[in-house]
Amino acid sequence: MVHDPRASKTYTTLQILYTFLATLLMVYHSTQHYNIAGKDLFWNFFTFGELGEDLLFVLMGFTVFYTSWRFIEAGKGYREYMVYTLTRIFLVYWVLIAIPGFIVWNINPHLHASIAEIKPDQWWQTFTMWFGHPRIAVITWVLTQLVFFALLFGLAIVNRKFIYLWLAVLAVSLYNLIDRLFIGMHPFGDVTDAWFKVFSPHNLEFAYGALIYFLYKKGYLVKRYRLFLLFAVALVLITGAVHSKLGINLYNSRVVTFGVAAAVLAYAVVNYAQFIDKAPDNIFVRLGEAEYIMLLIHGPILSIVDFHFATKYGFGWMVTLATIFTILTVSYFIRRKIEAPALAVIYNRFMR
């Protein structure tokens, strides 16, 4: 059977962070839409909302290690791990990319220009989320890094010596970060080059998640957990304020700035979970289970609503918030009523 960590306080508590990062990204992308239209959304504070992507890398790093490190320890379970991981990533992606694709190509190509411009010979790249693929959803560059990380992790299940390959990838990724910030030689090309993406500095954020897992596993806890959690939240907001309101662009150094803030927040929540009596059960936890669907569907929906409706009216921010709420709600029902049952059928079929 596939390991199900949902009864764990640690894993369940992190679902709240998944809801937070998805909402943060939706507000961030809406802020971009308003800026393009020459307007501000919520005083333009959420230009740091891309921190949600860094938080996603950290949380995915922790989650994969938390649910699957046992496979590496046992030296078996590759098939179970790959079926679980790849179906979770690709099944809903393949279904959901068909929806904006159908709308754009059959109803109105002007609704989403980046989708309309995908050429027939580029479809295989989009279908597999290959490095540098044309994006039908704004977030899929993040998913490309996730697929790469998941495949590297799977290799270590086959043979633990592939951990050395992890270390090599991390070393080159660290060099790319240093090169981008201080050297500027770009031996792997610039940020748009496929090889730079393979050795993206964002790989380091998966390592942050792995570090959090091993700290958790070894029992390194901060006993003043409420103050630690408060500090982590403050660090995220202060980092956001520095980027959004104080005119200091942290984008190029985001793996160090946003990434570290995200890692501290993730570790604070993991730490906090060890001191509560039982796993929380609230709407934010349940929405967190649908975070992946939110990430995939929010781009085209918000683009259409914001560009064609919300930014044209003084009360547009209410339309944007209502759209974000609708995306959260619809994602929850897709997860519960469609995705989860479909994945259960697939797991049972392949895990017999």
Disulfide bonds with the S-S distance in Angstrom:
none
